């Protein structure tokens, strides 16, 4: 989600004439797009702000801004703590970033001129002109406020230049979240769940494909809860507005309801954006994941057989304290239904260890769920209290950090063994791989060609590339960098817990 926000703001600024540089020290404007989900991410931002504060002592004209969830959560308090900041802009106001930058630049210029006049050419810069736009997430919490949603224009005005993509793009279908899990800051920083008009989403997908995109990932905090009631739609200045609403499960189109559900949206994109080679989506919420979605996935071959469905705990007691709204049994039922509808589907999960009052028995129940789930991979996090969440006020953080680390490592060890088994099943198979980039992390195969120039029969030098299968498994192989952004066939020769190693099937470029 944050990656897409950054791309949209970047495209908006570039369209207005801003030029981006590789080194922030050469920039006139420095912006940090932030996340508040985990404490470690926030600590990195604080460190960067401290570094910029020192830099700005000698470069007072530089405009420094913080965007995203930290700006929304901390607000004016962040301006107080970091006087080097010029701009704060929450995720519900990103469409106004150019205006804020323009205001900051003009204010700095005016302050410098005033200082020069009053001090005879000397003097320093005043601290005026700082701006914070936050709190407006709540303007979208009612139907009337949603009808005034200008943030939709940020998505509608995104850049469609082929230079902006390497064959893959994100498309937002929902914003915000209505679930209010007790550990999560998202409802407080991104606001209520808002669903974009399906025609806007489909048009965006078509324009991306026309720009050379072959893979699109649909984004939402709870993507499977997408729905759009056409009977309640509002159009302002020719723009069909997003809607605030609750989750709806089951078929919508053709039932006289004039409702587009997530299953309907998948079906429309697959059929109406015929040039799209691969369609993915993240993240799914376990509650209300209907068979209608699974059936559409089964019936449409260009929708990837991959689900990211966070469980967070294998203990029903913990799930209730987390306000997740489902039981372990219901979660397992979803996994079983997914594998029945979609043989060979790969599933990823999320788990939190050390949530307040978590006992040894609760942790062992999570270990049991992890073994039962058979994820291809699972993101495991130690619980950290987040300001603004219900958990920080309701529960004492009573699990010692050393015990959180132990439980975290135990879950990671279990998942490593499962991932190794999942990956080993692909050895000897030929898989479709979307080529994402030159591989920087996976070690090159230690064979006779290691360290030397490699060719693939047509005598062109190659390097190690990295990509993902339809089931989101990472594959590394030797190939030409020109293959980035295309789909190829790779024969898997070896596996590791996190990676498949293969060989490109010669000339097997699919898209």
NULO-781744 format. One record per residue (C-alpha): residue in one letter; chain; x, y, z. Coordinates in Angstrom, 2 decimals, padded with zeros to 5 digits. Layout:
BEGIN
loke, votor, X, Y, Z
a, A, X, Y, Z
...
This chain:
BEGIN
loke, votor, X, Y, Z
x, A, 000.00, 000.00, 000.00
x, A, 002.79, 002.42, 000.92
x, A, 004.66, 001.55, -002.28
x, A, 001.62, 002.53, -004.34
x, A, 001.14, 005.74, -002.35
x, A, 004.76, 006.68, -003.08
x, A, 004.33, 005.89, -006.77
x, A, 001.18, 008.01, -007.03
x, A, 002.75, 011.01, -005.28
x, A, 005.89, 010.65, -007.40
x, A, 003.85, 010.58, -010.61
x, A, 001.85, 013.60, -009.52
x, A, 004.99, 015.63, -008.75
x, A, 006.80, 014.55, -011.90
x, A, 003.79, 015.63, -013.99
x, A, 004.09, 019.08, -012.41
x, A, 007.72, 019.41, -013.45
x, A, 009.59, 018.11, -010.42
x, A, 012.74, 016.13, -011.15
x, A, 013.85, 013.27, -008.89
x, A, 017.47, 012.65, -007.89
x, A, 019.21, 009.52, -006.60
x, A, 020.92, 011.20, -003.62
x, A, 018.76, 013.16, -001.18
x, A, 021.66, 015.54, -000.56
x, A, 021.09, 016.93, -004.03
x, A, 017.37, 017.49, -003.52
x, A, 015.46, 020.66, -002.73
x, A, 012.55, 018.66, -001.30
x, A, 012.94, 015.49, 000.79
x, A, 009.80, 013.46, 001.58
x, A, 009.51, 010.35, 003.76
x, A, 006.45, 008.15, 003.27
x, A, 005.92, 006.35, 006.55
x, A, 004.25, 003.36, 008.19
x, A, 003.10, 003.02, 011.81
x, A, 002.30, -000.70, 011.88
x, A, 005.57, -001.64, 013.62
x, A, 007.81, 000.26, 016.01
x, A, 010.99, -000.58, 014.09
x, A, 009.71, 001.20, 010.97
x, A, 009.01, 004.34, 013.00
x, A, 012.44, 004.26, 014.64
x, A, 014.07, 004.30, 011.19
x, A, 012.11, 007.43, 010.31
x, A, 013.12, 009.16, 013.54
x, A, 016.76, 008.38, 012.75
x, A, 016.44, 009.84, 009.26
x, A, 014.75, 012.97, 010.58
x, A, 017.62, 013.47, 013.01
x, A, 020.10, 013.18, 010.15
x, A, 018.13, 015.69, 008.07
x, A, 017.93, 018.05, 011.04
x, A, 021.72, 018.25, 011.16
x, A, 021.89, 018.66, 007.37
x, A, 019.35, 021.51, 007.39
x, A, 021.49, 023.62, 009.70
x, A, 023.59, 024.47, 006.66
x, A, 020.87, 023.94, 004.02
x, A, 017.89, 025.86, 005.37
x, A, 016.12, 026.07, 002.01
x, A, 015.55, 022.30, 001.87
x, A, 011.89, 021.38, 002.37
x, A, 011.47, 018.32, 004.60
x, A, 008.17, 016.45, 004.78
x, A, 006.73, 013.34, 006.41
x, A, 003.83, 011.65, 004.63
x, A, 001.63, 008.70, 005.51
x, A, 000.61, 007.01, 008.73
x, A, 003.15, 008.57, 011.09
x, A, 002.06, 012.03, 009.98
x, A, -001.54, 011.06, 010.67
x, A, -000.91, 009.44, 014.04
x, A, 001.60, 011.88, 015.54
x, A, 000.32, 015.04, 013.89
x, A, 001.31, 018.36, 015.38
x, A, 003.26, 016.58, 018.11
x, A, 005.76, 015.53, 015.45
x, A, 006.19, 019.17, 014.42
x, A, 006.94, 020.00, 018.03
x, A, 009.49, 017.21, 018.39
x, A, 011.16, 017.84, 015.02
x, A, 011.41, 021.57, 014.26
x, A, 013.28, 020.71, 011.06
x, A, 009.98, 019.47, 009.57
x, A, 008.15, 021.70, 007.11
x, A, 005.30, 019.42, 005.99
x, A, 003.13, 016.70, 007.53
x, A, 000.54, 015.00, 005.34
x, A, -001.58, 012.00, 006.32
x, A, -002.55, 009.25, 003.86
x, A, -006.02, 010.75, 003.44
x, A, -004.55, 014.00, 002.09
x, A, -001.83, 012.86, -000.30
x, A, -003.56, 014.60, -003.20
x, A, -002.53, 017.90, -001.59
x, A, 001.23, 017.21, -001.41
x, A, 002.10, 019.55, -004.35
x, A, 000.16, 022.39, -002.72
x, A, 001.94, 021.85, 000.59
x, A, 005.35, 021.85, -001.10
x, A, 004.54, 025.03, -003.01
x, A, 003.40, 026.71, 000.19
x, A, 006.54, 025.65, 002.07
x, A, 008.85, 026.88, -000.68
x, A, 007.12, 030.26, -000.93
x, A, 007.02, 030.66, 002.84
x, A, 010.75, 029.97, 003.11
x, A, 011.45, 032.48, 000.36
x, A, 009.31, 035.12, 002.05
x, A, 010.89, 034.48, 005.43
x, A, 014.38, 034.80, 003.96
x, A, 013.50, 038.11, 002.27
x, A, 011.98, 039.48, 005.50
x, A, 015.05, 038.44, 007.46
x, A, 017.36, 040.04, 004.91
x, A, 015.46, 043.34, 005.05
x, A, 015.39, 043.48, 008.84
x, A, 019.01, 042.43, 009.35
x, A, 020.63, 044.26, 006.47
x, A, 021.33, 041.12, 004.52
x, A, 022.28, 038.88, 007.44
x, A, 020.10, 036.94, 009.84
x, A, 018.55, 033.51, 009.72
x, A, 015.40, 031.77, 008.59
x, A, 012.28, 032.00, 010.74
x, A, 010.35, 028.89, 011.77
x, A, 007.05, 029.90, 010.20
x, A, 005.11, 028.32, 007.38
x, A, 005.00, 024.74, 008.60
x, A, 001.86, 022.83, 007.64
x, A, 000.15, 019.69, 008.87
x, A, -002.76, 018.07, 007.10
x, A, -004.17, 015.22, 009.15
x, A, -007.36, 014.05, 010.76
x, A, -009.30, 014.26, 007.52
x, A, -009.57, 010.48, 007.41
x, A, -012.86, 010.94, 009.22
x, A, -014.34, 013.05, 006.45
x, A, -014.78, 009.77, 004.56
x, A, -016.64, 008.02, 007.36
x, A, -020.09, 009.00, 006.08
x, A, -021.82, 008.83, 002.73
x, A, -021.90, 012.61, 002.33
x, A, -018.21, 012.95, 003.15
x, A, -017.31, 010.11, 000.81
x, A, -019.10, 011.98, -001.97
x, A, -016.57, 014.78, -001.51
x, A, -013.56, 012.45, -001.79
x, A, -010.82, 014.27, -003.69
x, A, -008.24, 011.58, -002.91
x, A, -009.74, 009.50, -005.73
x, A, -008.24, 012.01, -008.16
x, A, -004.77, 010.90, -007.06
x, A, -005.46, 007.39, -008.37
x, A, -007.21, 008.65, -011.49
x, A, -004.34, 010.95, -012.40
x, A, -001.53, 008.39, -012.00
x, A, 001.21, 008.23, -014.61
x, A, 000.85, 005.62, -017.33
x, A, 004.29, 006.07, -018.84
x, A, 005.99, 002.74, -019.70
x, A, 009.11, 004.12, -017.98
x, A, 007.32, 003.99, -014.62
x, A, 006.84, 000.23, -014.63
x, A, 008.88, -002.91, -015.21
x, A, 005.89, -004.89, -016.37
x, A, 004.14, -004.88, -012.97
x, A, 001.83, -002.40, -011.24
x, A, -000.37, -002.01, -008.17
x, A, -003.99, -000.87, -008.40
x, A, -005.87, 000.21, -005.28
x, A, -009.45, -001.02, -005.02
x, A, -010.13, -000.11, -001.37
x, A, -008.68, 002.27, 001.19
x, A, -008.85, 002.11, 004.96
x, A, -010.22, -000.60, 007.23
x, A, -013.31, -001.23, 009.38
x, A, -012.03, -004.21, 011.37
x, A, -010.44, -002.45, 014.38
x, A, -008.15, -005.29, 015.42
x, A, -006.94, -004.24, 018.85
x, A, -003.24, -004.26, 017.89
x, A, -003.58, -002.32, 014.63
x, A, -003.25, 001.41, 013.91
x, A, -004.58, 001.28, 010.33
x, A, -008.22, 002.27, 011.03
x, A, -006.92, 005.29, 012.96
x, A, -004.41, 006.37, 010.31
x, A, -006.17, 005.44, 007.06
x, A, -009.77, 005.81, 008.13
x, A, -012.92, 003.91, 007.25
x, A, -013.08, 001.32, 004.49
x, A, -013.73, 003.05, 001.15
x, A, -014.44, 001.19, -002.10
x, A, -013.54, 002.65, -005.49
x, A, -015.92, 002.55, -008.45
x, A, -015.33, -000.62, -010.53
x, A, -015.30, 001.27, -013.83
x, A, -012.41, 003.42, -012.55
x, A, -010.49, 000.33, -011.52
x, A, -011.01, -001.42, -014.85
x, A, -010.09, 001.69, -016.84
x, A, -006.91, 002.03, -014.77
x, A, -006.02, -001.60, -015.48
x, A, -006.60, -001.14, -019.21
x, A, -004.38, 001.94, -019.37
x, A, -001.63, 000.15, -017.45
x, A, -001.74, -002.78, -019.87
x, A, -001.57, -000.32, -022.78
x, A, 001.60, 001.04, -021.13
x, A, 003.19, -002.43, -021.17
x, A, 002.16, -003.83, -017.78
x, A, 001.68, -007.62, -017.83
x, A, 000.97, -008.17, -014.11
x, A, -001.40, -006.21, -011.87
x, A, -001.82, -006.63, -008.12
x, A, -005.08, -005.36, -006.62
x, A, -004.54, -003.74, -003.21
x, A, -006.66, -003.31, -000.12
x, A, -006.30, -003.73, 003.63
x, A, -009.09, -006.32, 003.37
x, A, -009.30, -006.76, -000.36
x, A, -011.95, -009.51, -000.39
x, A, -014.42, -007.18, 001.35
x, A, -014.60, -004.94, -001.71
x, A, -018.11, -004.12, -002.91
x, A, -019.76, -001.26, -004.76
x, A, -023.50, -000.51, -004.65
x, A, -024.34, 001.06, -008.00
x, A, -027.77, 002.12, -006.78
x, A, -026.13, 004.34, -004.15
x, A, -023.35, 005.71, -006.33
x, A, -022.73, 009.47, -006.46
x, A, -021.17, 011.38, -009.36
x, A, -019.60, 014.80, -008.81
x, A, -018.11, 016.82, -011.67
x, A, -018.24, 013.74, -013.86
x, A, -016.30, 011.58, -011.40
x, A, -018.03, 008.55, -009.88
x, A, -017.22, 008.69, -006.17
x, A, -015.92, 005.97, -003.84
x, A, -018.26, 004.50, -001.23
x, A, -017.98, 003.79, 002.46
x, A, -019.53, 000.47, 003.35
x, A, -019.50, -002.85, 005.13
x, A, -018.46, -006.22, 003.75
x, A, -020.93, -008.12, 001.57
x, A, -020.47, -011.82, 000.84
x, A, -022.00, -013.81, -001.99
x, A, -022.91, -013.13, -005.62
x, A, -023.90, -009.60, -006.53
x, A, -024.16, -009.14, -010.28
x, A, -027.20, -010.61, -011.97
x, A, -029.13, -010.92, -008.71
x, A, -031.06, -007.68, -009.09
x, A, -028.92, -005.94, -006.48
x, A, -026.78, -003.79, -008.81
x, A, -023.87, -004.68, -006.51
x, A, -020.33, -005.41, -007.67
x, A, -018.64, -007.77, -005.22
x, A, -014.96, -008.66, -005.16
x, A, -015.73, -011.83, -007.11
x, A, -017.54, -009.75, -009.73
x, A, -014.63, -007.33, -009.95
x, A, -012.13, -010.16, -010.53
x, A, -014.38, -011.58, -013.22
x, A, -014.72, -008.21, -014.99
x, A, -011.01, -007.41, -014.93
x, A, -010.12, -010.85, -016.25
x, A, -012.63, -010.66, -019.10
x, A, -012.47, -006.96, -019.97
x, A, -008.70, -006.45, -019.68
x, A, -007.81, -009.20, -022.10
x, A, -004.20, -008.09, -022.56
x, A, -003.39, -008.65, -018.90
x, A, -001.28, -011.77, -018.40
x, A, -001.41, -012.05, -014.61
x, A, -003.85, -010.76, -011.97
x, A, -003.06, -010.96, -008.24
x, A, -004.49, -009.46, -005.06
x, A, -003.49, -008.80, -001.43
x, A, -004.38, -008.84, 001.43
x, A, -007.39, -011.07, 002.22
x, A, -009.24, -011.06, 005.52
x, A, -010.23, -014.56, 006.75
x, A, -013.77, -013.56, 007.67
x, A, -016.38, -013.49, 004.89
x, A, -014.11, -015.02, 002.22
x, A, -016.86, -016.55, 000.08
x, A, -016.78, -019.52, -002.27
x, A, -017.81, -017.11, -005.03
x, A, -014.27, -015.66, -005.01
x, A, -012.69, -019.12, -005.09
x, A, -014.95, -020.17, -007.97
x, A, -013.99, -017.12, -010.04
x, A, -010.32, -017.87, -009.40
x, A, -010.85, -021.49, -010.47
x, A, -012.67, -020.45, -013.67
x, A, -010.17, -017.78, -014.78
x, A, -006.68, -019.04, -015.64
x, A, -004.95, -015.64, -015.58
x, A, -005.81, -015.06, -011.90
x, A, -002.86, -016.28, -009.84
x, A, -003.41, -019.27, -007.56
x, A, -002.10, -017.43, -004.54
x, A, -003.68, -016.13, -001.33
x, A, -002.20, -014.04, 001.47
x, A, -004.49, -014.64, 004.45
x, A, -003.11, -013.50, 007.84
x, A, -004.17, -015.69, 010.77
x, A, -002.29, -013.78, 013.53
x, A, -002.82, -016.54, 016.13
x, A, -003.78, -020.19, 016.47
x, A, -005.52, -019.60, 019.80
x, A, -009.21, -018.70, 019.86
x, A, -008.66, -016.81, 023.10
x, A, -006.00, -014.66, 021.46
x, A, -008.10, -014.11, 018.35
x, A, -010.93, -012.83, 020.54
x, A, -008.61, -010.45, 022.39
x, A, -007.27, -009.27, 019.03
x, A, -010.89, -008.68, 017.84
x, A, -010.27, -010.68, 014.67
x, A, -013.88, -011.85, 014.37
x, A, -013.27, -015.50, 013.46
x, A, -012.16, -018.73, 015.11
x, A, -009.27, -021.04, 014.33
x, A, -011.79, -023.55, 013.03
x, A, -013.25, -021.02, 010.60
x, A, -009.76, -020.10, 009.43
x, A, -008.85, -023.73, 008.77
x, A, -012.13, -024.14, 006.89
x, A, -011.10, -021.32, 004.56
x, A, -007.75, -023.00, 003.87
x, A, -009.49, -026.30, 003.15
x, A, -012.02, -024.66, 000.83
x, A, -009.26, -022.79, -001.02
x, A, -007.31, -025.99, -001.64
x, A, -010.43, -027.85, -002.72
x, A, -011.37, -025.18, -005.30
x, A, -007.80, -024.44, -006.34
x, A, -005.55, -027.51, -006.35
x, A, -001.94, -026.40, -006.08
x, A, -002.80, -022.99, -004.62
x, A, -000.04, -021.45, -002.52
x, A, -000.97, -019.61, 000.67
x, A, 001.00, -017.17, 002.82
x, A, 000.15, -016.03, 006.33
x, A, 000.99, -013.62, 009.15
x, A, 001.40, -014.45, 012.84
x, A, 001.92, -012.30, 015.95
x, A, 003.72, -013.80, 018.93
x, A, 003.78, -012.43, 022.45
x, A, 000.42, -010.63, 022.36
x, A, -000.60, -009.59, 025.91
x, A, -001.52, -012.52, 028.19
x, A, -000.37, -015.09, 025.58
x, A, 000.45, -018.27, 027.50
x, A, 002.62, -021.23, 026.61
x, A, -000.56, -023.09, 025.63
x, A, -001.68, -020.24, 023.36
x, A, 001.72, -020.23, 021.68
x, A, 001.65, -023.99, 021.16
x, A, -001.79, -023.64, 019.55
x, A, -000.23, -021.16, 017.12
x, A, 002.57, -023.64, 016.41
x, A, -000.08, -026.28, 015.70
x, A, -001.94, -023.98, 013.32
x, A, 001.31, -023.17, 011.53
x, A, 001.97, -026.88, 010.94
x, A, -001.62, -027.38, 009.80
x, A, -001.68, -024.37, 007.47
x, A, 001.31, -025.46, 005.36
x, A, 002.06, -021.92, 004.20
x, A, 004.57, -021.35, 001.45
x, A, 005.88, -018.61, 003.74
x, A, 004.68, -016.82, 006.84
x, A, 005.55, -013.39, 008.21
x, A, 006.10, -013.66, 011.98
x, A, 006.15, -010.55, 014.15
x, A, 006.77, -009.91, 017.81
x, A, 003.95, -007.88, 019.32
x, A, 004.86, -004.27, 019.99
x, A, 002.36, -001.84, 021.58
x, A, 001.31, 000.87, 019.12
x, A, 000.03, 004.25, 020.34
x, A, -003.59, 004.82, 019.41
x, A, -004.59, 001.15, 019.40
x, A, -007.09, -000.47, 021.76
x, A, -004.56, -003.03, 022.96
x, A, -002.20, -000.46, 024.43
x, A, -004.91, 000.81, 026.79
x, A, -006.75, -002.47, 027.48
x, A, -003.89, -004.89, 028.02
x, A, -000.58, -004.84, 029.84
x, A, 002.34, -005.85, 027.60
x, A, 003.20, -008.68, 029.99
x, A, 005.15, -011.13, 027.80
x, A, 008.89, -010.48, 028.35
x, A, 010.83, -009.51, 025.25
x, A, 013.18, -012.46, 025.67
x, A, 010.18, -014.80, 025.59
x, A, 008.77, -013.01, 022.53
x, A, 012.08, -013.61, 020.76
x, A, 012.07, -017.27, 021.73
x, A, 008.54, -017.79, 020.45
x, A, 009.32, -015.80, 017.30
x, A, 012.35, -018.01, 016.57
x, A, 010.37, -021.20, 017.22
x, A, 007.68, -020.17, 014.75
x, A, 010.31, -019.18, 012.18
x, A, 012.04, -022.56, 012.57
x, A, 008.77, -024.43, 012.05
x, A, 007.94, -022.36, 008.98
x, A, 011.42, -022.83, 007.55
x, A, 010.92, -026.59, 007.56
x, A, 007.48, -026.26, 005.98
x, A, 008.75, -023.86, 003.31
x, A, 011.55, -026.26, 002.47
x, A, 009.02, -029.05, 001.92
x, A, 006.74, -026.81, -000.17
x, A, 009.62, -025.65, -002.37
x, A, 011.07, -029.14, -002.81
x, A, 007.87, -030.26, -004.54
x, A, 008.71, -027.96, -007.45
x, A, 012.07, -029.53, -008.28
x, A, 011.92, -030.98, -011.78
x, A, 008.86, -028.95, -012.75
x, A, 008.66, -026.17, -015.33
x, A, 006.92, -023.07, -013.98
x, A, 005.77, -019.70, -015.29
x, A, 007.82, -016.89, -013.81
x, A, 007.25, -013.16, -013.94
x, A, 010.76, -011.66, -014.10
x, A, 011.01, -008.82, -011.57
x, A, 014.64, -007.76, -011.34
x, A, 018.30, -008.66, -011.31
x, A, 018.84, -010.82, -008.24
x, A, 020.77, -009.11, -005.46
x, A, 020.10, -011.44, -002.54
x, A, 020.28, -015.03, -003.80
x, A, 023.76, -016.48, -004.10
x, A, 024.84, -017.54, -007.58
x, A, 025.07, -021.30, -008.15
x, A, 028.54, -022.58, -007.33
x, A, 029.25, -024.45, -010.54
x, A, 031.86, -024.33, -013.27
x, A, 030.37, -021.16, -014.77
x, A, 030.30, -019.23, -011.50
x, A, 032.16, -015.95, -011.76
x, A, 032.39, -016.19, -015.53
x, A, 030.32, -014.85, -018.39
x, A, 027.37, -017.16, -019.06
x, A, 025.50, -017.67, -022.34
x, A, 022.21, -019.39, -023.08
x, A, 022.74, -020.82, -026.55
x, A, 022.11, -017.60, -028.44
x, A, 025.48, -016.27, -027.22
x, A, 024.29, -013.26, -025.27
x, A, 025.77, -012.46, -021.84
x, A, 023.38, -013.00, -018.95
x, A, 023.15, -012.37, -015.22
x, A, 021.13, -013.85, -012.39
x, A, 017.49, -012.75, -012.47
x, A, 014.77, -013.02, -009.86
x, A, 011.05, -013.48, -010.35
x, A, 007.92, -015.08, -008.93
x, A, 005.71, -017.97, -009.98
x, A, 001.93, -017.76, -010.27
x, A, 001.92, -019.04, -006.68
x, A, 004.29, -016.25, -005.54
x, A, 007.34, -018.49, -005.07
x, A, 010.66, -016.73, -005.61
x, A, 012.73, -018.17, -008.46
x, A, 016.27, -017.20, -009.46
x, A, 017.86, -018.17, -012.76
x, A, 020.33, -016.93, -015.36
x, A, 018.96, -014.77, -018.15
x, A, 019.23, -011.51, -020.04
x, A, 018.24, -008.34, -018.13
x, A, 016.00, -007.53, -021.09
x, A, 013.65, -010.26, -019.80
x, A, 012.68, -008.11, -016.80
x, A, 008.98, -007.33, -017.04
x, A, 008.10, -010.46, -019.01
x, A, 006.80, -013.92, -018.18
x, A, 009.08, -016.85, -018.98
x, A, 009.25, -020.60, -018.46
x, A, 011.83, -021.84, -015.96
x, A, 012.70, -025.44, -015.13
x, A, 013.34, -025.80, -011.39
x, A, 016.58, -027.65, -010.60
x, A, 017.06, -027.02, -006.88
x, A, 015.16, -025.62, -003.92
x, A, 015.83, -023.89, -000.62
x, A, 013.40, -022.76, 002.13
x, A, 012.94, -019.33, 000.56
x, A, 014.01, -019.77, -003.06
x, A, 013.75, -021.96, -006.13
x, A, 016.79, -022.20, -008.41
x, A, 016.17, -022.98, -012.06
x, A, 017.23, -022.76, -015.66
x, A, 015.48, -020.70, -018.29
x, A, 013.73, -022.76, -020.93
x, A, 015.40, -021.40, -024.05
x, A, 013.43, -018.71, -025.88
x, A, 010.37, -019.46, -023.71
x, A, 009.13, -015.89, -023.34
x, A, 005.36, -015.90, -022.82
x, A, 004.63, -012.18, -022.51
